[in-house]
Amino acid sequence: MLPAIGLVLMYSRERGRWLRAALCSRPMQAIGIASYGIYLWQQIFTAGPVKLTPRGAAIGTMQPLIFIVIPLSYFFLEKLAMRFGKTLSRRVREAASLRSGAVA
């Protein structure tokens, strides 16, 4: 892993614009957005029947459903969690600023 990181750093110094353009491209952004959903759901849809209960073994035959589940997961789980996190962070900052204002 360390040599790969070194190569990326060296390459980015020489060709930083190209690397930045490649990493900021729409396909790479789509992969980045989908990556957490893939992480969350891949085990269920790709596990062998030995790892699943008899009731869950049918999920392995529904692998194409992962292409539906991942976007749904992004829009209905991840985006909601991000929105909740932003709201929570804003409330914490507001409470901290009120406390610091009250102390001063």
C-alpha positions in Angstrom: 0.0 0.0 0.0 2.8 2.4 0.9 4.5 2.2 -2.5 1.1 2.8 -4.2 0.6 6.0 -2.2 4.1 7.1 -3.0 3.5 6.6 -6.7 0.2 8.5 -6.6 1.9 11.4 -4.8 4.9 11.5 -7.2 2.6 11.2 -10.2 0.3 14.0 -8.9 3.2 16.4 -8.5 4.2 16.0 -12.2 0.7 15.7 -13.7 -1.5 17.3 -11.1 -4.0 18.8 -13.5 -4.6 15.6 -15.3 -5.0 13.6 -12.1 -7.3 16.3 -10.6 -9.4 16.2 -13.8 -9.6 12.4 -13.7 -10.6 12.3 -10.1 -13.2 15.1 -10.5 -14.8 13.5 -13.5 -18.4 12.5 -13.4 -17.7 8.7 -13.6 -15.3 8.9 -10.7 -17.8 11.0 -8.7 -20.5 8.4 -9.4 -18.1 5.7 -8.2 -17.5 7.7 -5.1 -21.1 8.2 -4.4 -22.0 4.5 -5.0 -19.0 3.2 -3.0 -20.6 3.3 0.4 -23.8 1.7 -0.8 -21.7 -1.0 -2.5 -19.9 -1.5 0.8 -23.2 -1.7 2.7 -25.0 -4.1 0.5 -22.4 -6.2 -1.4 -22.1 -8.9 1.3 -25.8 -9.6 1.2 -26.0 -9.9 -2.6 -22.7 -11.6 -3.2 -22.4 -14.0 -0.3 -22.6 -17.7 -1.1 -25.6 -19.7 0.1 -23.4 -21.3 2.8 -23.1 -17.9 4.6 -26.8 -17.2 4.5 -29.7 -18.8 6.3 -32.1 -21.0 4.1 -34.5 -18.1 4.0 -31.8 -15.6 2.8 -30.3 -17.9 0.2 -32.7 -16.5 -2.4 -31.0 -13.1 -2.1 -27.9 -14.5 -3.8 -30.0 -15.2 -6.9 -31.2 -11.6 -7.0 -27.8 -10.0 -7.7 -29.1 -7.6 -10.4 -31.2 -6.0 -7.6 -28.1 -4.5 -6.2 -28.2 -1.9 -9.0 -31.6 -0.8 -7.7 -30.8 -1.1 -4.0 -27.6 1.0 -4.1 -29.2 4.2 -5.5 -32.2 3.7 -3.2 -29.8 3.4 -0.3 -28.0 6.6 -1.3 -31.1 8.7 -1.6 -33.1 7.2 1.3 -30.4 6.3 3.8 -27.2 8.1 3.1 -28.6 11.5 2.2 -31.0 11.4 5.2 -28.1 10.6 7.4 -26.0 13.4 5.9 -28.8 15.9 6.4 -29.3 14.7 10.0 -25.5 15.1 10.6 -25.5 18.6 9.2 -28.5 19.6 11.3 -26.9 18.1 14.4 -23.6 19.8 13.7 -25.3 23.1 13.2 -27.2 22.7 16.5 -23.9 21.9 18.4 -22.2 24.9 16.9 -25.1 27.2 17.8 -25.2 25.8 21.3 -21.4 26.3 21.6 -21.6 29.9 20.4 -24.5 30.6 22.8 -22.4 29.2 25.7 -19.4 31.2 24.7 -21.5 34.3 24.3 -23.0 33.8 27.8 -19.6 33.3 29.4 -18.2 36.4 27.8 
